[in-house]
Amino acid sequence: MTTSRRVDLINDPIGPSLRRFAVPLAFSFIINMVYSLIDRFYVSRLGDPAIAAIGSSDQIVFLLFTLVSGFAVGSGIIVARRFGEGDRVGASRTGTQALVGMAITAALVTAVMYGLLPVIPTVMQMDTTVETLSMEYLSMLLIGFTFNLMNFQMFSIVRSTGNAVFPMTVLVITVVLNAIIAPFLIFGIGPFPELGMRGAGLATALSQISGTAIALTALIRGWTNIHLDFTQFRLDAGLLRRVAKQGLPASLQMLSVSLNRAAIFAIVAGFGTNVTAAYTLGLNIDMMVFMSVFAMGIAVETATGQNLGAQQPERVRMIHRSAITQIGILMLLLAVVVWLFGTEFVKLYSQQPETIAEATQYLNITVIGYVFFSTGLLTVRVLSGAGAALLAMSITAGSLLGIQLPLALILGYGLAMGPLGVWIALAIGYAIFTLISLVIFRRNRWKAVHV
């Protein structure tokens, strides 16, 4: 396994280097989707209550992950800057401190969650059957939560050096392990006891722990582009504060996206089950389309940090321009594909004429926002990569929660446009998000941020 493969984001031609970095990342996102689908596939054999239980549990874990994972993003930004400066020792030291800090934080969060398990069913209004199954699943899944976050932390560190292949490789291994282990533990195949939902959670936890063992071994032995050294380790509170300063806004940015999506779901729910189903299906298509955007966004963020560390701010502008051009062309092509064939995808999951019609209307309108969304996100990633995490968070949260969400309420209910008004608001919101991010980007304040 080649673990040290690295894309030189400082010296290589910009367009090809961004693509070489982003493609493995996009594949990693697909792998993460497969991770979730595997659990749902096996658990579906236990009945609908089991499916509902795993869905509810995943929402809880995702919220926790969102709140804590920003720490990894913050450390990645600092590692990229040190790497660009040629300070490998500083990059290694930051990575080592961040991993220990993440392990401690994640362990504390896990302990608190175990204490809160009895009240979760009440808060989420689960019925008795779903409650029992959900608690069985969560009690096992949380065993691997600390290791899952440690994996995310290590992947962020390695990616910040320009290596996106190693994280992808470890993810593939863990997905395969989960797929192999899960049926034995869920259904009690061979000498294994039949654990049901506990087995599903335990299989995921064991695969995450295995991923941590592989990644940590590679980083300690120097098999990647960064070498973590714990031989004379002492916690550096000052460095951890700098990481947290970058990480907290990143967490809040991700949280604002989650809250906005949940609020849109609540708005849409007022128009009935068919509209809610249509939005769910349409959003699934959007997320598949945006995987390439998210991957290129991380590439841009990493390249920005490295090139600012190398004192090449004008190259950052060229990176920004190249990324927008490449992804913009891809988004235009995918928008045409979704416009032409989106309805056929929806029909794979629903045969209800009302749902199909509403989902088609959703897609026909929101595809207009694809290029806007991608441009805005890539621009914000430049700001966060430069260390202006608070600014990036303010743009994202302000555009979504402060503009897009109120606009959806006004058009959907205030002007009585119904679901059509909400879909229009989503597209307009993406356009405003792009406009704000570009205006702030061109003010160049991000060039002077120190991390």
C-alpha positions in Angstrom: 0.0 0.0 0.0 1.5 3.4 -1.1 0.8 5.7 1.9 3.2 8.6 1.1 1.7 9.6 -2.2 1.4 13.3 -2.3 0.1 16.0 -4.6 2.4 19.1 -4.7 -0.1 21.9 -4.4 2.6 24.5 -4.2 4.6 23.8 -7.3 2.6 21.4 -9.6 0.4 22.8 -12.4 -2.7 24.1 -10.6 -5.6 22.5 -12.6 -4.2 18.9 -12.7 -3.0 19.0 -9.1 -6.4 20.1 -7.8 -8.0 17.2 -9.7 -5.5 14.6 -8.5 -6.2 15.7 -4.9 -10.0 16.0 -5.2 -10.8 12.7 -7.0 -9.7 10.4 -4.1 -11.6 12.8 -1.7 -14.8 12.4 -3.7 -14.3 8.7 -3.7 -13.9 8.8 0.1 -17.3 10.6 0.4 -18.9 7.8 -1.7 -17.3 5.2 0.6 -18.8 7.0 3.6 -22.2 6.7 2.0 -21.6 3.0 1.4 -20.7 2.7 5.1 -24.1 3.9 6.1 -25.9 1.9 3.4 -24.3 -1.4 4.6 -25.8 -1.0 8.0 -29.2 -0.1 6.6 -29.1 -3.1 4.3 -28.5 -5.6 7.0 -30.7 -4.0 9.6 -33.6 -3.8 7.1 -33.9 -7.6 7.5 -34.9 -7.0 11.1 -38.0 -4.9 10.1 -39.1 -1.3 9.7 -38.7 -0.4 13.5 -35.0 -1.4 13.1 -34.6 0.9 10.1 -36.3 3.8 12.1 -34.0 3.1 15.0 -30.8 3.3 13.0 -32.0 6.4 11.3 -32.8 8.1 14.6 -29.4 7.0 16.1 -27.5 8.3 13.1 -29.0 11.7 13.5 -27.7 11.9 17.1 -24.2 10.7 16.1 -24.1 13.1 13.2 -24.9 16.0 15.5 -22.2 15.0 17.9 -19.7 14.5 15.1 -20.6 18.0 13.7 -19.9 19.7 17.0 -16.6 18.0 17.7 -15.1 17.4 14.2 -14.4 21.1 13.7 -11.3 20.6 15.9 -9.9 18.4 13.1 -10.6 21.0 10.5 -8.8 23.6 12.6 -5.7 21.5 13.0 -5.7 20.7 9.3 -5.6 24.4 8.4 -2.6 25.0 10.7 -0.8 21.8 9.5 -1.2 23.0 5.9 0.3 26.4 6.7 3.3 24.9 8.5 3.8 22.4 5.7 3.7 25.2 3.1 6.3 27.1 5.2 8.6 24.0 5.0 8.3 23.6 8.8 7.8 19.8 8.9 8.6 19.7 12.7 5.9 22.3 13.4 3.4 20.4 11.3 4.2 17.2 13.1 3.9 18.8 16.5 0.6 20.4 15.6 -0.7 17.0 14.4 0.5 15.2 17.5 -1.1 17.7 19.8 -4.3 17.8 17.9 -4.7 14.0 17.9 -4.3 13.8 21.6 -6.7 16.7 22.1 -9.2 15.1 19.9 -8.9 11.8 21.7 -9.5 13.5 25.1 -12.4 15.6 23.8 -14.1 12.7 22.0 -13.8 10.4 25.1 -15.4 13.0 27.3 -18.2 13.5 24.8 -18.8 9.7 24.6 -18.9 9.5 28.4 -21.5 12.3 28.6 -23.6 10.6 25.8 -23.7 7.3 27.7 -25.0 9.2 30.7 -27.7 10.9 28.5 -28.8 7.7 26.8 -31.9 7.2 29.0 -33.4 10.6 28.1 -32.7 10.5 24.3 -35.8 8.5 23.4 -38.0 11.1 25.2 -36.4 14.0 23.5 -36.7 12.4 20.0 -40.3 11.1 20.8 -39.5 7.5 19.9 -42.1 4.8 20.3 -41.4 1.9 22.6 -40.2 -0.5 19.9 -37.9 2.0 18.2 -36.6 3.2 21.6 -35.5 -0.3 22.5 -33.7 -1.0 19.2 -32.2 2.4 19.1 -30.7 2.1 22.6 -29.2 -1.3 21.7 -27.6 0.1 18.6 -26.3 3.3 20.1 -24.9 1.6 23.2 -22.6 -0.4 20.9 -22.0 2.3 18.3 -20.7 4.7 20.9 -17.8 2.3 21.7 -16.3 3.4 18.4 -17.2 7.1 18.5 -13.9 8.2 19.9 -12.0 6.1 17.4 -14.2 7.5 14.5 -13.3 11.1 15.5 -9.6 10.1 15.9 -9.7 8.7 12.3 -11.3 12.0 11.1 -8.5 13.9 12.9 -5.7 11.8 11.3 -7.3 12.0 7.9 -7.5 15.8 8.1 -3.8 16.0 9.2 -2.6 13.7 6.3 -4.8 15.5 3.7 -3.3 18.8 4.8 0.1 17.6 3.5 -1.4 16.9 0.1 -2.1 13.2 0.5 -5.7 12.3 -0.1 -5.0 8.7 -1.1 -4.1 7.3 2.4 -7.4 8.4 4.0 -9.3 6.9 1.1 -7.4 3.6 1.5 -8.1 3.3 5.2 -11.7 4.0 4.6 -12.0 1.3 2.0 -10.5 -1.2 4.4 -12.9 -0.2 7.2 -15.9 -0.5 4.9 -14.9 -3.9 3.8 -14.4 -5.0 7.4 -17.8 -3.7 8.4 -19.5 -5.5 5.5 -17.8 -8.8 6.5 -18.3 -8.5 10.3 -21.9 -7.1 10.4 -23.9 -10.2 9.2 -22.0 -12.5 11.6 -22.8 -10.3 14.6 -26.3 -9.3 13.6 -27.7 -12.7 12.7 -25.4 -15.0 14.7 -23.7 -16.9 11.9 -21.5 -19.8 12.9 -20.0 -19.5 16.4 -21.1 -15.9 16.9 -24.2 -15.0 19.0 -27.2 -13.3 17.4 -26.9 -9.7 18.6 -29.4 -8.0 16.3 -29.1 -4.2 16.6 -26.2 -4.6 19.1 -24.4 -6.5 16.4 -24.9 -3.8 13.8 -23.5 -1.1 16.2 -20.6 -3.3 17.4 -19.6 -4.2 13.8 -19.3 -0.5 12.9 -17.4 0.2 16.1 -14.9 -2.6 15.5 -14.3 -1.5 12.0 -13.6 2.1 13.2 -11.2 0.8 15.9 -9.4 -1.2 13.2 -9.1 2.0 11.1 -7.6 3.9 14.0 -5.0 1.1 14.5 -4.0 1.2 10.9 -3.9 5.0 10.5 -2.1 5.6 13.8 0.6 2.9 13.0 1.2 4.6 9.7 1.6 8.1 11.2 3.8 7.0 14.0 6.1 5.0 11.7 6.3 7.8 9.2 4.6 5.9 6.3 2.8 9.1 5.3 4.0 12.6 4.6 3.8 13.5 8.3 5.4 11.7 11.3 3.7 11.9 14.7 6.0 11.6 17.6 4.8 10.8 21.2 8.2 10.0 22.8 8.5 13.3 24.7 4.9 14.4 24.5 3.5 17.2 26.7 0.2 18.9 26.2 0.7 22.4 24.7 -2.3 24.4 25.9 -1.4 27.4 23.7 -1.2 25.4 20.5 -4.5 23.6 21.3 -6.1 26.9 21.9 -5.0 28.0 18.4 -6.4 24.8 16.9 -9.7 25.3 18.8 -9.8 29.0 17.6 -9.9 27.6 14.0 -12.0 24.6 14.8 -14.9 26.1 16.7 -16.0 28.3 13.8 -15.7 25.3 11.5 -18.0 23.3 13.8 -20.5 26.1 14.0 -20.4 26.5 10.2 -21.3 22.8 9.8 -23.9 23.1 12.5 -25.5 26.0 10.8 -25.8 24.0 7.6 -27.4 21.1 9.6 -29.8 23.5 11.4 -30.8 25.2 8.2 -31.5 21.8 6.5 -33.6 20.7 9.6 -35.5 24.0 9.5 -36.2 23.6 5.7 -37.5 20.1 6.5 -39.8 21.6 9.1 -41.1 24.2 6.6 -41.7 21.6 3.9 -43.4 19.2 6.3 -46.3 21.8 6.6 -47.2 21.0 2.9 -47.7 17.3 3.5 -46.0 13.9 3.3 -45.6 13.9 -0.5 -43.8 17.3 -0.5 -41.5 16.1 2.4 -40.7 12.9 0.5 -40.1 14.9 -2.7 -37.7 17.2 -0.8 -35.9 14.2 0.7 -35.4 12.5 -2.7 -34.4 15.8 -4.4 -31.9 16.6 -1.6 -30.3 13.1 -2.0 -29.7 13.9 -5.7 -28.2 17.3 -4.7 -25.8 15.6 -2.2 -24.6 13.2 -4.8 -23.9 16.1 -7.2 -22.2 18.2 -4.5 -19.7 15.4 -3.5 -17.3 16.7 -6.2 -17.8 20.3 -4.9 -17.0 19.3 -1.3 -14.0 17.4 -2.5 -12.7 20.3 -4.5 -13.4 22.6 -1.5 -11.1 20.6 0.7 -8.5 20.7 -2.1 -8.8 24.5 -2.3 -8.6 24.8 1.5 -5.5 22.7 1.7 -3.8 24.4 -1.2 -4.6 27.9 0.2 -3.0 27.1 3.5 0.1 25.6 1.9 0.6 28.4 -0.6 0.1 31.2 2.0 2.7 29.4 4.1 5.0 29.4 1.0 4.4 33.2 0.6 2.5 32.7 -2.7 -0.8 34.6 -2.2 -1.3 35.3 -5.9 -1.1 31.5 -6.6 -4.1 31.2 -4.2 -6.1 33.5 -6.5 -5.2 31.3 -9.5 -6.2 28.2 -7.5 -9.5 29.8 -6.7 -10.1 30.7 -10.3 -9.1 27.3 -11.6 -11.3 25.4 -9.0 -14.4 27.6 -9.8 -13.9 27.0 -13.6 -13.4 23.3 -13.3 -16.3 22.7 -10.9 -18.5 25.2 -12.7 -18.2 23.3 -15.9 -19.0 20.0 -14.1 -22.0 21.6 -12.3 -23.4 22.8 -15.6 -23.1 19.3 -17.1 -24.6 17.7 -14.0 -27.4 20.2 -13.9 -28.3 19.2 -17.5 -28.2 15.5 -16.5 -30.4 16.1 -13.4 -32.8 18.2 -15.5 -33.2 15.5 -18.1 -33.0 12.3 -15.9 -33.8 13.4 -12.3 -37.4 12.3 -12.6 -36.2 8.7 -13.5 -34.1 8.6 -10.4 -37.0 9.7 -8.2 -39.2 6.9 -9.7 -36.7 4.3 -8.4 -37.8 5.3 -4.9 -41.4 6.4 -5.3 -44.4 5.5 -7.4 -46.6 8.3 -6.0 -47.5 10.7 -8.9 -47.7 13.7 -6.4 -44.3 13.0 -5.0 -42.7 12.5 -8.4 -44.2 15.7 -9.8 -43.1 17.7 -6.8 -39.6 16.2 -6.8 -39.3 17.1 -10.5 -40.3 20.7 -9.8 -37.8 20.8 -7.0 -35.0 19.6 -9.2 -35.9 21.8 -12.2 -35.6 24.9 -10.0 -32.7 24.0 -7.7 -30.4 23.0 -10.5 -30.2 26.7 -11.3 -28.4 27.1 -8.0 -25.7 24.4 -8.6 -23.1 26.7 -10.1 -23.9 29.4 -7.5 -23.5 27.0 -4.6 -20.2 25.6 -5.9 -18.7 29.0 -6.5 -19.8 30.2 -3.0 -18.5 27.1 -1.2 -15.1 27.2 -3.0 -14.7 30.9 -2.2 -15.5 30.3 1.5 -13.0 27.4 1.5 -10.3 29.9 0.5 -11.1 32.0 3.5 -11.1 29.1 5.9 -7.9 27.7 4.4 -6.3 31.1 5.0 -7.3 30.9 8.7 -10.3 33.3 8.6 -12.5 30.5 10.0 -14.8 33.0 11.8 -15.3 35.0 8.7 -16.1 31.8 6.7 -18.6 30.7 9.3 -20.3 34.1 9.4 -20.8 34.1 5.6 -22.2 30.6 5.6 -24.5 30.9 8.6 -25.6 34.4 7.7 -26.5 33.4 4.1 -28.3 30.2 5.1 -30.0 31.0 8.4 -30.2 34.8 7.9 -31.3 34.9 4.3 -32.3 31.6 2.7 -34.4 30.3 5.6 -36.5 33.5 6.1 -36.9 33.8 2.4 -38.3 30.2 2.3 -40.8 31.2 4.9 -41.8 34.4 3.2 -42.2 32.9 -0.3 -43.7 29.5 0.9 -46.2 30.8 3.5 -46.2 34.6 3.5 -46.8 34.9 -0.3 -48.7 31.6 -0.3 -46.5 30.2 -3.1 -46.3 26.8 -1.3 -43.5 24.4 -2.1 -42.6 26.3 -5.3 -41.7 29.3 -3.1 -39.4 27.2 -0.9 -37.6 25.8 -4.0 -37.1 29.3 -5.4 -35.8 30.5 -2.1 -33.2 27.8 -2.0 -31.9 28.8 -5.4 -31.9 32.5 -4.6 -30.2 31.8 -1.3 -27.3 30.1 -3.0 -26.9 33.0 -5.4 -26.8 35.5 -2.5 -24.3 33.2 -0.7 -22.0 33.4 -3.7 -22.3 37.2 -4.1 -21.4 37.8 -0.4 -18.5 35.4 -0.4 -17.0 36.8 -3.6 -17.3 40.4 -2.4 -15.5 39.5 0.9 -12.9 37.4 -1.0 -12.0 40.4 -3.2 -11.3 42.6 -0.2 -8.1 40.5 0.4 -8.2 40.6 4.2 -7.7 36.9 4.2 -4.1 37.3 3.0 -3.1 38.9 6.3 -4.5 36.2 8.7 -1.9 34.5 10.9 -2.3 30.9 12.1 
